[in-house]
Amino acid sequence: MSKHYLDLAHEFPSLKERIAMLLSADDSFRRLHEHYEELNQRIERLEKRLELDSELAEEKLRKERLKLKDQLYQALTSEHR
C-alpha cells in the first residue's frame, strides 16, 4: 500500500511560518529542504513501482530522508524557542 508523504509544512504545522521564513532567508535550509522533497518524491515513486530499485536501496533512502527531517527540525527549532 502506498503512503502519501506530506510536505514539511504539513509535517510541522505549528512551524509553517518559520519554514517559509527560512526557505526565503537561509540557503542551507533551502538546500536541505529541496533534498528532503526530492527524497520524498523518489520514495513515493518507488512505492508506486514507477521506479525500480532494491529494497536495501529503498531503505537507505528512507533513512536518509529521516536524517534530513531531523536536521530540518533542528534548524526550525534552534532559534525558535
N, C-alpha and C positions, 0 to 999 in steps of 0.2 A: 504494500500500500504506500502510495506516495504522500509525502508530507509537503505542506506549503510553508516555506520559510519566510518569516516576516522581516521587513527591513528593520534597521536598528531603532528607528523612532517608535516602531510598534513593539519592539522587544523591551524598550525602556521608555514608556510613555511619559513618565514624570521628568525625563531629561530631554524631551523633544526640542525645547528652545535652546538648550545647551548644545545639542547635536548640531542644530542649524548654525549656531554661532561659530562653533569650532570648524565646521565644514567650510565656512566662508573666511575664517581668520587663521587657520592653522594648517599649513601644508602637510606636516607629518600626520596629523589626524586624518586629513582628507585622503592621503595615500593609503593609510591603514583601512579606512572605511571603503575605499574603492576595491581593495584586495578582498575584504570581507564580503562585499556584494558579489564579486566575481566568483568567489568560492561557493557562495550560496547558490548562484545560478548553475555552476558546474555540478554541484552535488544534486541539485534538482533534476538536471538533465540525465545524470547517471541513474537516479531513482526511477525516472520515467523510461529508462532504457533508450533514450535518444542518443546517448553516448555509451560506449562500452569501455570498461576498464576492470581490472581485477578487484576483488573485494578488499585486498590489502591496500591497494592504491586509494580506493574509496574511503577506507578507514583513516588513512593518512590525511586525506583532505578534510575529513570531519574533525580530526584532532587539531589540524592547523586552523580551521575555522573557529574552534572553541578557544584556542590560544589568542587569536585575533580579537574575538569578542571580549575576552578578559582584558586585553590591552586597551581596547576602546573604552570599556567600562572604567578602567583605572584612569584614563585620560579625562573621561567625563566627570568623574567624582573627585579627582585630586584637588582641583581648585574650587569646586562647587560647594564645599562644606561651609 
